[in-house]
């Protein structure tokens, strides 16, 4: 499980690129059962506790509107919804003309859940900021599932960003 108290040393993500666009991939083991993680990711009432306001339905073809605690605001379309296993949402930030994809897969691991969160399609100059931001989201999810209050996401992002800048610099 991710714990902000561990500091910046625990980097969950890897950065890459496909067709000139950035890819951010996080993997973590959460100390919560699969069903609990799935509903925390797909029920608007629960998302509002750790990520932000999300309106709409997490069903195939579902349309979403979101405003996250970190300031991200936009729309989404559910392209894949395999309950308790995988969700793929194509998103558009309200100030961008291009789409990105967020894909989350889950797998039971004993009494916990392995989560893989991948963001694809951002410009390469934004891959490091997205890396830090997605890790904050994963940490906020883990904290919520453990019954903790949301931490200071902006301060945590600032702690993580230099490590993700180093990873991005290695991409070329």
C-alpha positions as CSV (number, residue, x, y, z in Angstrom):
1,X,0.0,0.0,0.0
2,X,1.2,3.5,-0.7
3,X,1.7,5.8,2.2
4,X,2.6,9.5,1.8
5,X,4.5,9.3,5.1
6,X,7.1,7.2,3.2
7,X,8.2,10.4,1.3
8,X,9.3,10.8,-2.2
9,X,11.5,7.7,-2.2
10,X,8.7,5.3,-3.4
11,X,8.2,6.0,-7.0
12,X,5.3,3.9,-8.4
13,X,5.5,4.9,-12.0
14,X,7.3,4.4,-15.2
15,X,7.3,6.8,-18.2
16,X,7.4,6.0,-21.8
17,X,6.1,7.0,-25.2
18,X,4.1,5.6,-28.1
19,X,3.9,7.3,-31.5
20,X,5.4,10.4,-30.0
21,X,2.9,10.7,-27.2
22,X,3.6,10.2,-23.5
23,X,2.7,7.1,-21.5
24,X,2.5,7.1,-17.7
25,X,2.1,3.7,-16.0
26,X,1.6,3.1,-12.2
27,X,1.4,-0.2,-10.4
28,X,0.7,-0.7,-6.8
29,X,-0.7,-3.3,-4.4
30,X,-3.6,-2.0,-2.4
31,X,-4.6,-3.6,0.9
32,X,-8.2,-3.7,0.0
33,X,-10.4,-6.4,-1.7
34,X,-11.0,-6.1,-5.4
35,X,-14.7,-5.2,-5.0
36,X,-13.9,-2.3,-2.7
37,X,-11.3,-1.0,-5.1
38,X,-13.6,-1.3,-8.1
39,X,-16.4,0.6,-6.5
40,X,-14.0,3.3,-5.2
41,X,-13.0,3.8,-8.9
42,X,-16.4,3.7,-10.5
43,X,-19.0,5.0,-8.1
44,X,-19.3,8.8,-8.2
45,X,-20.1,9.1,-4.5
46,X,-16.9,7.3,-3.6
47,X,-14.8,9.1,-6.3
48,X,-15.9,12.4,-4.7
49,X,-14.1,11.4,-1.5
50,X,-10.6,10.9,-3.0
51,X,-10.5,12.2,-6.6
52,X,-13.1,14.8,-7.2
53,X,-16.6,15.3,-8.7
54,X,-17.5,12.8,-11.5
55,X,-20.9,12.7,-13.0
56,X,-22.1,10.0,-15.3
57,X,-22.1,6.2,-15.5
58,X,-19.2,3.8,-15.7
59,X,-20.9,1.6,-18.3
60,X,-19.8,0.8,-21.9
61,X,-20.4,4.0,-23.9
62,X,-21.1,6.0,-20.7
63,X,-20.4,9.8,-20.8
64,X,-18.7,11.4,-17.9
65,X,-18.0,15.0,-16.7
66,X,-15.3,15.5,-14.1
67,X,-13.6,18.1,-12.0
68,X,-10.7,16.7,-9.9
69,X,-9.2,18.1,-6.7
70,X,-6.0,18.9,-8.6
71,X,-7.9,21.2,-11.0
72,X,-8.3,18.9,-14.0
73,X,-11.7,19.4,-15.6
74,X,-13.1,17.7,-18.6
75,X,-15.2,15.0,-20.2
76,X,-14.8,11.3,-20.8
77,X,-16.3,8.4,-22.6
78,X,-16.2,4.8,-21.3
79,X,-14.7,2.7,-24.1
80,X,-14.2,-0.5,-22.1
81,X,-15.9,-1.6,-18.9
82,X,-15.2,-5.1,-17.6
83,X,-16.5,-5.0,-14.0
84,X,-13.9,-5.7,-11.4
85,X,-11.2,-6.1,-14.0
86,X,-10.7,-3.1,-16.4
87,X,-12.0,0.3,-17.3
88,X,-10.8,2.4,-20.2
89,X,-12.0,6.0,-20.4
90,X,-11.0,8.4,-23.2
91,X,-10.9,11.9,-21.8
92,X,-10.6,15.5,-23.1
93,X,-9.5,18.3,-20.8
94,X,-11.8,21.3,-21.2
95,X,-8.9,23.4,-22.6
96,X,-7.3,20.8,-25.0
97,X,-8.3,19.7,-28.5
98,X,-6.8,16.2,-28.2
99,X,-8.0,13.1,-26.4
100,X,-6.1,11.0,-23.9
101,X,-6.8,7.6,-22.5
102,X,-6.9,6.4,-18.9
103,X,-6.9,2.6,-18.5
104,X,-7.1,0.9,-15.1
105,X,-6.8,-2.8,-14.6
106,X,-7.3,-4.7,-11.3
107,X,-6.3,-8.2,-10.2
108,X,-7.1,-9.9,-6.9
109,X,-3.9,-10.6,-4.9
110,X,-4.8,-12.6,-1.8
111,X,-6.8,-10.2,0.4
112,X,-5.6,-7.2,-1.6
113,X,-5.7,-5.9,-5.2
114,X,-3.0,-5.1,-7.7
115,X,-3.9,-1.9,-9.5
116,X,-2.3,-0.8,-12.8
117,X,-3.2,2.7,-13.9
118,X,-2.0,3.9,-17.3
119,X,-2.5,7.4,-18.8
120,X,-1.7,7.7,-22.6
121,X,-1.7,10.5,-25.1
122,X,-0.2,13.5,-23.4
123,X,2.5,15.6,-25.1
124,X,6.0,14.5,-24.1
125,X,6.6,17.8,-22.3
126,X,3.8,16.8,-20.0
127,X,4.8,13.2,-19.2
128,X,6.7,14.2,-16.0
129,X,3.9,16.3,-14.6
130,X,1.4,13.6,-15.4
131,X,3.7,11.0,-13.7
132,X,3.7,12.9,-10.5
133,X,0.0,13.6,-10.7
134,X,-1.1,10.1,-11.4
135,X,1.0,8.9,-8.5
136,X,-0.8,11.4,-6.2
137,X,-4.1,10.0,-7.4
138,X,-3.0,6.4,-6.7
139,X,-1.8,7.4,-3.3
140,X,-5.0,9.3,-2.6
141,X,-7.0,6.1,-3.6
142,X,-4.9,4.0,-1.3
143,X,-5.3,6.4,1.6
144,X,-9.1,6.6,1.1
145,X,-9.4,2.8,1.1
146,X,-7.4,2.7,4.3
147,X,-9.7,5.2,5.9
148,X,-7.3,8.2,5.9
149,X,-8.1,11.8,4.9
150,X,-6.8,13.2,1.7
151,X,-3.3,14.6,2.0
152,X,-2.0,17.8,0.5
153,X,-1.9,16.8,-3.2
154,X,-0.1,19.9,-4.3
155,X,2.7,19.5,-1.8
156,X,3.0,15.8,-2.6
157,X,3.1,16.6,-6.4
158,X,6.0,19.0,-5.7
159,X,7.9,16.2,-3.8
160,X,7.4,13.7,-6.6
161,X,7.9,15.9,-9.6
162,X,11.8,16.0,-9.6
163,X,11.9,12.2,-9.6
164,X,9.6,12.1,-12.6
165,X,11.6,14.8,-14.3
166,X,14.6,12.6,-14.1
167,X,12.7,9.7,-15.5
168,X,11.4,11.8,-18.4
169,X,14.9,13.1,-19.2
170,X,16.0,9.5,-19.8
171,X,13.4,9.1,-22.5
172,X,15.5,11.3,-24.8
